Amino acid sequence: MGWRQVVALLHFMYCGEVVVEEDHLVDLLNAASSLSVTGLSHVTSALVSSQVG
């Protein structure tokens, strides 16, 4: 997990939203999932489900 993910996660936790480049989205969602960040960790599951199905 890099500093970009940490900064983005902190911004999400304090502001309720975060804007990231598409290239960094998967890394952010993986970091959120590994830290069980409420509000972003469920997005990872939905994203994976939509890609599989």
Biopython code that builds the backbone (N, CA, C, O; Angstrom):
import numpy as np
from Bio.PDB.StructureBuilder import StructureBuilder

atoms = [
    (1, "MET", "N", (0.855, -1.167, 0.000)),
    (1, "MET", "CA", (0.000, 0.000, 0.000)),
    (1, "MET", "C", (0.904, 1.234, 0.000)),
    (1, "MET", "O", (1.782, 1.386, 0.849)),
    (2, "GLY", "N", (0.668, 2.092, -0.958)),
    (2, "GLY", "CA", (1.496, 3.281, -1.112)),
    (2, "GLY", "C", (0.883, 4.506, -0.461)),
    (2, "GLY", "O", (-0.234, 4.466, 0.055)),
    (3, "TRP", "N", (1.635, 5.591, -0.497)),
    (3, "TRP", "CA", (1.179, 6.817, 0.142)),
    (3, "TRP", "C", (-0.058, 7.386, -0.544)),
    (3, "TRP", "O", (-0.891, 8.016, 0.108)),
    (4, "ARG", "N", (-0.188, 7.170, -1.853)),
    (4, "ARG", "CA", (-1.372, 7.671, -2.561)),
    (4, "ARG", "C", (-2.646, 7.028, -2.029)),
    (4, "ARG", "O", (-3.664, 7.698, -1.855)),
    (5, "GLN", "N", (-2.583, 5.730, -1.772)),
    (5, "GLN", "CA", (-3.749, 5.031, -1.250)),
    (5, "GLN", "C", (-4.080, 5.505, 0.160)),
    (5, "GLN", "O", (-5.249, 5.686, 0.498)),
    (6, "VAL", "N", (-3.065, 5.706, 0.972)),
    (6, "VAL", "CA", (-3.285, 6.163, 2.346)),
    (6, "VAL", "C", (-3.918, 7.553, 2.349)),
    (6, "VAL", "O", (-4.881, 7.796, 3.076)),
    (7, "VAL", "N", (-3.386, 8.453, 1.546)),
    (7, "VAL", "CA", (-3.933, 9.808, 1.474)),
    (7, "VAL", "C", (-5.367, 9.777, 0.964)),
    (7, "VAL", "O", (-6.235, 10.460, 1.508)),
    (8, "ALA", "N", (-5.623, 8.986, -0.080)),
    (8, "ALA", "CA", (-6.974, 8.896, -0.632)),
    (8, "ALA", "C", (-7.947, 8.301, 0.383)),
    (8, "ALA", "O", (-9.078, 8.772, 0.499)),
    (9, "LEU", "N", (-7.526, 7.279, 1.115)),
    (9, "LEU", "CA", (-8.388, 6.673, 2.124)),
    (9, "LEU", "C", (-8.691, 7.659, 3.253)),
    (9, "LEU", "O", (-9.829, 7.741, 3.717)),
    (10, "LEU", "N", (-7.692, 8.394, 3.688)),
    (10, "LEU", "CA", (-7.927, 9.402, 4.727)),
    (10, "LEU", "C", (-8.884, 10.478, 4.239)),
    (10, "LEU", "O", (-9.763, 10.917, 4.980)),
    (11, "HIS", "N", (-8.714, 10.897, 3.007)),
    (11, "HIS", "CA", (-9.619, 11.902, 2.439)),
    (11, "HIS", "C", (-11.043, 11.356, 2.400)),
    (11, "HIS", "O", (-11.990, 12.068, 2.736)),
    (12, "PHE", "N", (-11.197, 10.105, 1.995)),
    (12, "PHE", "CA", (-12.527, 9.491, 1.953)),
    (12, "PHE", "C", (-13.135, 9.425, 3.353)),
    (12, "PHE", "O", (-14.315, 9.725, 3.535)),
    (13, "MET", "N", (-12.333, 9.036, 4.338)),
    (13, "MET", "CA", (-12.849, 8.883, 5.697)),
    (13, "MET", "C", (-13.274, 10.224, 6.299)),
    (13, "MET", "O", (-14.238, 10.275, 7.063)),
    (14, "TYR", "N", (-12.573, 11.300, 5.969)),
    (14, "TYR", "CA", (-12.905, 12.602, 6.540)),
    (14, "TYR", "C", (-13.922, 13.389, 5.720)),
    (14, "TYR", "O", (-14.710, 14.156, 6.275)),
    (15, "CYS", "N", (-13.908, 13.202, 4.406)),
    (15, "CYS", "CA", (-14.784, 14.005, 3.539)),
    (15, "CYS", "C", (-15.970, 13.225, 2.982)),
    (15, "CYS", "O", (-16.939, 13.820, 2.512)),
    (16, "GLY", "N", (-15.899, 11.915, 3.031)),
    (16, "GLY", "CA", (-17.001, 11.102, 2.535)),
    (16, "GLY", "C", (-16.954, 10.828, 1.052)),
    (16, "GLY", "O", (-17.825, 10.142, 0.516)),
    (17, "GLU", "N", (-15.949, 11.353, 0.384)),
    (17, "GLU", "CA", (-15.773, 11.083, -1.040)),
    (17, "GLU", "C", (-14.308, 11.268, -1.398)),
    (17, "GLU", "O", (-13.550, 11.924, -0.683)),
    (18, "VAL", "N", (-13.934, 10.681, -2.507)),
    (18, "VAL", "CA", (-12.552, 10.811, -2.964)),
    (18, "VAL", "C", (-12.550, 10.709, -4.488)),
    (18, "VAL", "O", (-13.337, 9.967, -5.077)),
    (19, "VAL", "N", (-11.666, 11.456, -5.103)),
    (19, "VAL", "CA", (-11.501, 11.411, -6.553)),
    (19, "VAL", "C", (-10.102, 10.875, -6.832)),
    (19, "VAL", "O", (-9.106, 11.424, -6.360)),
    (20, "VAL", "N", (-10.044, 9.795, -7.603)),
    (20, "VAL", "CA", (-8.757, 9.209, -7.975)),
    (20, "VAL", "C", (-8.752, 8.939, -9.474)),
    (20, "VAL", "O", (-9.800, 8.789, -10.102)),
    (21, "GLU", "N", (-7.574, 8.882, -10.018)),
    (21, "GLU", "CA", (-7.437, 8.529, -11.425)),
    (21, "GLU", "C", (-7.809, 7.063, -11.597)),
    (21, "GLU", "O", (-7.623, 6.246, -10.695)),
    (22, "GLU", "N", (-8.332, 6.752, -12.759)),
    (22, "GLU", "CA", (-8.768, 5.385, -13.026)),
    (22, "GLU", "C", (-7.622, 4.393, -12.870)),
    (22, "GLU", "O", (-7.838, 3.255, -12.452)),
    (23, "ASP", "N", (-6.405, 4.815, -13.204)),
    (23, "ASP", "CA", (-5.234, 3.943, -13.079)),
    (23, "ASP", "C", (-4.967, 3.531, -11.638)),
    (23, "ASP", "O", (-4.349, 2.494, -11.395)),
    (24, "HIS", "N", (-5.425, 4.334, -10.679)),
    (24, "HIS", "CA", (-5.162, 4.070, -9.266)),
    (24, "HIS", "C", (-6.372, 3.494, -8.534)),
    (24, "HIS", "O", (-6.295, 3.197, -7.342)),
    (25, "LEU", "N", (-7.472, 3.337, -9.234)),
    (25, "LEU", "CA", (-8.712, 2.902, -8.588)),
    (25, "LEU", "C", (-8.605, 1.502, -7.993)),
    (25, "LEU", "O", (-9.018, 1.286, -6.853)),
    (26, "VAL", "N", (-8.066, 0.562, -8.735)),
    (26, "VAL", "CA", (-7.964, -0.814, -8.236)),
    (26, "VAL", "C", (-7.078, -0.875, -7.000)),
    (26, "VAL", "O", (-7.398, -1.582, -6.045)),
    (27, "ASP", "N", (-5.968, -0.141, -7.008)),
    (27, "ASP", "CA", (-5.081, -0.120, -5.837)),
    (27, "ASP", "C", (-5.797, 0.453, -4.620)),
    (27, "ASP", "O", (-5.654, -0.056, -3.509)),
    (28, "LEU", "N", (-6.573, 1.523, -4.839)),
    (28, "LEU", "CA", (-7.319, 2.127, -3.742)),
    (28, "LEU", "C", (-8.352, 1.158, -3.184)),
    (28, "LEU", "O", (-8.478, 1.014, -1.968)),
    (29, "LEU", "N", (-9.085, 0.496, -4.063)),
    (29, "LEU", "CA", (-10.105, -0.440, -3.601)),
    (29, "LEU", "C", (-9.495, -1.639, -2.894)),
    (29, "LEU", "O", (-10.070, -2.143, -1.930)),
    (30, "ASN", "N", (-8.347, -2.101, -3.353)),
    (30, "ASN", "CA", (-7.657, -3.202, -2.666)),
    (30, "ASN", "C", (-7.196, -2.769, -1.275)),
    (30, "ASN", "O", (-7.320, -3.531, -0.316)),
    (31, "ALA", "N", (-6.674, -1.567, -1.163)),
    (31, "ALA", "CA", (-6.252, -1.059, 0.142)),
    (31, "ALA", "C", (-7.453, -0.910, 1.061)),
    (31, "ALA", "O", (-7.378, -1.267, 2.237)),
    (32, "ALA", "N", (-8.554, -0.392, 0.546)),
    (32, "ALA", "CA", (-9.772, -0.231, 1.348)),
    (32, "ALA", "C", (-10.283, -1.577, 1.822)),
    (32, "ALA", "O", (-10.722, -1.717, 2.964)),
    (33, "SER", "N", (-10.227, -2.556, 0.954)),
    (33, "SER", "CA", (-10.691, -3.893, 1.317)),
    (33, "SER", "C", (-9.805, -4.512, 2.396)),
    (33, "SER", "O", (-10.307, -5.104, 3.351)),
    (34, "SER", "N", (-8.500, -4.377, 2.244)),
    (34, "SER", "CA", (-7.599, -4.979, 3.231)),
    (34, "SER", "C", (-7.708, -4.310, 4.590)),
    (34, "SER", "O", (-7.444, -4.940, 5.614)),
    (35, "LEU", "N", (-8.098, -3.027, 4.612)),
    (35, "LEU", "CA", (-8.272, -2.305, 5.872)),
    (35, "LEU", "C", (-9.728, -2.263, 6.334)),
    (35, "LEU", "O", (-10.037, -1.671, 7.368)),
    (36, "SER", "N", (-10.619, -2.890, 5.568)),
    (36, "SER", "CA", (-12.053, -2.932, 5.864)),
    (36, "SER", "C", (-12.641, -1.532, 6.049)),
    (36, "SER", "O", (-13.372, -1.275, 7.006)),
    (37, "VAL", "N", (-12.315, -0.645, 5.133)),
    (37, "VAL", "CA", (-12.842, 0.720, 5.174)),
    (37, "VAL", "C", (-14.306, 0.682, 4.751)),
    (37, "VAL", "O", (-14.625, 0.352, 3.608)),
    (38, "THR", "N", (-15.181, 1.019, 5.672)),
    (38, "THR", "CA", (-16.618, 1.005, 5.409)),
    (38, "THR", "C", (-16.947, 2.013, 4.326)),
    (38, "THR", "O", (-16.518, 3.166, 4.386)),
    (39, "GLY", "N", (-17.705, 1.577, 3.341)),
    (39, "GLY", "CA", (-18.104, 2.459, 2.251)),
    (39, "GLY", "C", (-17.310, 2.239, 0.994)),
    (39, "GLY", "O", (-17.796, 2.521, -0.101)),
    (40, "LEU", "N", (-16.103, 1.742, 1.124)),
    (40, "LEU", "CA", (-15.301, 1.426, -0.056)),
    (40, "LEU", "C", (-15.052, -0.069, -0.190)),
    (40, "LEU", "O", (-14.902, -0.573, -1.303)),
    (41, "SER", "N", (-15.008, -0.778, 0.921)),
    (41, "SER", "CA", (-14.700, -2.206, 0.836)),
    (41, "SER", "C", (-15.799, -2.975, 0.124)),
    (41, "SER", "O", (-15.513, -3.965, -0.549)),
    (42, "HIS", "N", (-17.069, -2.541, 0.254)),
    (42, "HIS", "CA", (-18.143, -3.234, -0.448)),
    (42, "HIS", "C", (-18.117, -2.933, -1.946)),
    (42, "HIS", "O", (-18.645, -3.715, -2.736)),
    (43, "VAL", "N", (-17.519, -1.829, -2.346)),
    (43, "VAL", "CA", (-17.398, -1.491, -3.767)),
    (43, "VAL", "C", (-16.497, -2.505, -4.452)),
    (43, "VAL", "O", (-16.749, -2.887, -5.595)),
    (44, "THR", "N", (-15.454, -2.942, -3.770)),
    (44, "THR", "CA", (-14.551, -3.933, -4.327)),
    (44, "THR", "C", (-15.290, -5.218, -4.657)),
    (44, "THR", "O", (-15.109, -5.785, -5.735)),
    (45, "SER", "N", (-16.119, -5.677, -3.738)),
    (45, "SER", "CA", (-16.893, -6.907, -3.974)),
    (45, "SER", "C", (-17.826, -6.745, -5.147)),
    (45, "SER", "O", (-17.952, -7.657, -5.965)),
    (46, "ALA", "N", (-18.480, -5.612, -5.252)),
    (46, "ALA", "CA", (-19.417, -5.363, -6.349)),
    (46, "ALA", "C", (-18.674, -5.276, -7.669)),
    (46, "ALA", "O", (-19.159, -5.762, -8.691)),
    (47, "LEU", "N", (-17.498, -4.660, -7.654)),
    (47, "LEU", "CA", (-16.692, -4.525, -8.867)),
    (47, "LEU", "C", (-16.239, -5.887, -9.359)),
    (47, "LEU", "O", (-16.321, -6.181, -10.551)),
    (48, "VAL", "N", (-15.762, -6.716, -8.446)),
    (48, "VAL", "CA", (-15.305, -8.056, -8.816)),
    (48, "VAL", "C", (-16.466, -8.872, -9.342)),
    (48, "VAL", "O", (-16.323, -9.584, -10.336)),
    (49, "SER", "N", (-17.615, -8.782, -8.691)),
    (49, "SER", "CA", (-18.780, -9.527, -9.140)),
    (49, "SER", "C", (-19.207, -9.127, -10.536)),
    (49, "SER", "O", (-19.578, -9.983, -11.340)),
    (50, "SER", "N", (-19.161, -7.844, -10.835)),
    (50, "SER", "CA", (-19.598, -7.374, -12.147)),
    (50, "SER", "C", (-18.597, -7.768, -13.230)),
    (50, "SER", "O", (-18.992, -7.969, -14.379)),
    (51, "GLN", "N", (-17.323, -7.883, -12.898)),
    (51, "GLN", "CA", (-16.321, -8.293, -13.881)),
    (51, "GLN", "C", (-16.394, -9.788, -14.156)),
    (51, "GLN", "O", (-16.135, -10.226, -15.277)),
    (52, "VAL", "N", (-16.745, -10.577, -13.140)),
    (52, "VAL", "CA", (-16.827, -12.025, -13.299)),
    (52, "VAL", "C", (-18.068, -12.400, -14.084)),
    (52, "VAL", "O", (-18.011, -13.245, -14.977)),
    (53, "GLY", "N", (-19.204, -11.768, -13.752)),
    (53, "GLY", "CA", (-20.485, -12.124, -14.329)),
    (53, "GLY", "C", (-20.751, -11.423, -15.561)),
    (53, "GLY", "O", (-21.803, -11.622, -16.170)),
]
sb = StructureBuilder()
sb.init_structure("model")
sb.init_model(0)
sb.init_chain("A")
sb.init_seg("    ")
for serial, (resi, resn, name, xyz) in enumerate(atoms, 1):
    if name == "N":
        sb.init_residue(resn, " ", resi, " ")
    sb.init_atom(name, np.array(xyz, "f"), 0.0, 1.0, " ", f" {name:<3s}", serial, name[0])
structure = sb.get_structure()
